[in-house]
Amino acid sequence: MVERQTGVALWRQIADRMRLAINNGDFDETGMMPPETVLAARFGVNRHTVRSAMATLADEGIVRAIQGVGTRIERRDRLRFPISRRTRFSQGLGSQAREIEGRMLEADTDVAPALVAQALGLAAGTPCVRMETVNSADKRPISRATHYFPSERFAGIAEAYEKTRSITAALRELGVSDYVRRSTEISAIHAEGDDMRHLKLSPGAIILVATAINTDLAGMPIQYSRTRFAADRVKLTVEPEKDDIGDLGQSA
């Protein structure tokens, strides 16, 4: 059932749940969506609300209404985002999306939280540049991230990002030509507050959280980030580098 009095339109909640069900393969046997009457009964709403939800999925290219037949499922696959030693947002999505966009929500210089300071090898109370960003693919928001950079080294990172719309390009402007991923921790939580709003999710939606530490090629930590992905739009895959594959072969 959908949740009323949450501030999120019922049709949007239904669209989110149906999108996730399609991605999970719930309707693979028929390749068709259930009739409007069945969905209306399932969610406790009228057919007009279901029709609005299906129209949204049709606009996204996920389903297509065929007169006299029903609503056919056109696309099931989520975007695939690889996590590797050199994780880059635009390169990771590659040809899966025609248009990839990064947008700044806000930026400020704050005292680094204890967990962040420890991850970046900083003393307690050290200031960091904090950036809040949203990334979209084909105009659909797919991730929201909080980034921390040591302010002594990266005081101009927010301005560089505003100009380039890319973390990689912004770091390059500040003298970091390349960087690598030291660690990534992945978890799943229910979306809340600003994450729901910026990712356009409904109450109860699941987000995948990737907490990462990046270092320059000398091994110095330069970035701590916590990225929240809409689970019904993105699947995270952990991929070894070629060198790692060689190591695995030697140890086998």
Secondary structure, 3 states (H helix, E strand, C coil): CCCCCCCCCHHHHHHHHHHHHHHCCCCCCCCECCCHHHHHHHHCCCHHHHHHHHHHHHHCCCEEEECCCEEEECCCCCEEEEECCCCCHHHHHHHHCCCEEEEEEEEEEEECCHHHHHHCCCCCCCEEEEEEEEEEECCEEEEEEEEEEECCCCCCHHHHHHHHCCHHHHHHHCCCCCEEEEEEEEEEEECCHHHHHHHCCCCCCEEEEEEEEEEECCCCEEEEEEEEEECCCEEEEECCCHHHHHHHHHHC
